[in-house]
Amino acid sequence: MNIGRIIIINGTSSSGKTCIVHALQNLLAEPALEAGLDKFLWMMPERYLERPLWDEVLGLASCAGETGHRLVSAMHSSISGLSKMGWNVISDHVLVKPAWVKECVRIFSDLPAYLIGVQCPLEVLEQRERSRKNRTLGQARLQFQLIHKDII
């Protein structure tokens, strides 16, 4: 069985990661599963997606609680498993924690994995964040200095 290719799209909230994921899905000759952070977040019970529990337990804007770390680790393991089963995977991510970067390196090092960094000026991020009704204001600013900091 062939190993599937993994593409991780890393960027702040409102940087256009999901649009890039969908564009790649449409452009690539072979099917690619979308297995990103938002998909995993929406698997959580609804009560975890509301404030203040979101901030206290998940807190994924710039730091994460234990549940947030477990969820991200589960996502990484799932992506690896999908790849090993022959699926191409595209994942939007917000790599704000050094431990997440290290875990990706460890889990994906023997797989055909690519990390794509999405960069966008802070003013544009904040404007996009304000114009969208489903974003937490201030999240992009919190992530801006952290998003590519621990990646070589």
VENBELVEN-V533219 format. One record per residue. N is the residue number from 0. D_FIRST is the distance of its C-alpha to the first C-alpha in Angstrom with 1 decimal. Layout:
((N:D_FIRST) (N:D_FIRST))
This chain:
((0:0.0) (1:3.8) (2:6.6) (3:9.3) (4:12.8) (5:15.7) (6:19.2) (7:22.1) (8:25.3) (9:28.2) (10:31.7) (11:34.8) (12:35.5) (13:36.6) (14:35.1) (15:33.0) (16:29.6) (17:28.8) (18:30.1) (19:27.8) (20:24.7) (21:25.7) (22:26.6) (23:23.2) (24:21.5) (25:23.8) (26:23.4) (27:19.7) (28:18.2) (29:15.1) (30:15.7) (31:16.1) (32:17.2) (33:20.5) (34:20.5) (35:23.7) (36:26.8) (37:28.8) (38:26.2) (39:26.3) (40:30.1) (41:30.6) (42:28.9) (43:31.9) (44:34.9) (45:37.4) (46:40.0) (47:37.8) (48:37.7) (49:41.5) (50:43.9) (51:45.0) (52:42.2) (53:39.6) (54:41.4) (55:42.2) (56:38.8) (57:36.1) (58:38.2) (59:35.3) (60:37.6) (61:38.3) (62:37.8) (63:36.1) (64:37.2) (65:35.3) (66:33.7) (67:32.6) (68:31.0) (69:29.2) (70:28.0) (71:26.7) (72:24.9) (73:23.3) (74:22.2) (75:20.7) (76:18.8) (77:17.6) (78:16.4) (79:14.5) (80:12.9) (81:12.1) (82:10.4) (83:8.3) (84:7.4) (85:6.4) (86:10.2) (87:12.6) (88:15.7) (89:19.3) (90:21.7) (91:25.5) (92:27.0) (93:30.4) (94:30.1) (95:33.7) (96:33.2) (97:32.6) (98:30.7) (99:28.1) (100:27.6) (101:27.3) (102:24.9) (103:22.6) (104:22.9) (105:22.0) (106:19.1) (107:17.5) (108:18.6) (109:15.3) (110:13.4) (111:14.0) (112:17.0) (113:20.2) (114:23.5) (115:25.9) (116:29.5) (117:31.7) (118:35.3) (119:38.2) (120:42.0) (121:43.3) (122:45.8) (123:43.2) (124:41.1) (125:44.2) (126:45.3) (127:41.9) (128:42.0) (129:45.5) (130:44.8) (131:41.9) (132:43.1) (133:40.0) (134:40.1) (135:41.9) (136:44.5) (137:44.4) (138:40.7) (139:39.9) (140:42.9) (141:41.8) (142:38.3) (143:39.5) (144:40.5) (145:37.5) (146:34.5) (147:33.8) (148:36.0) (149:33.6) (150:31.0) (151:31.2))
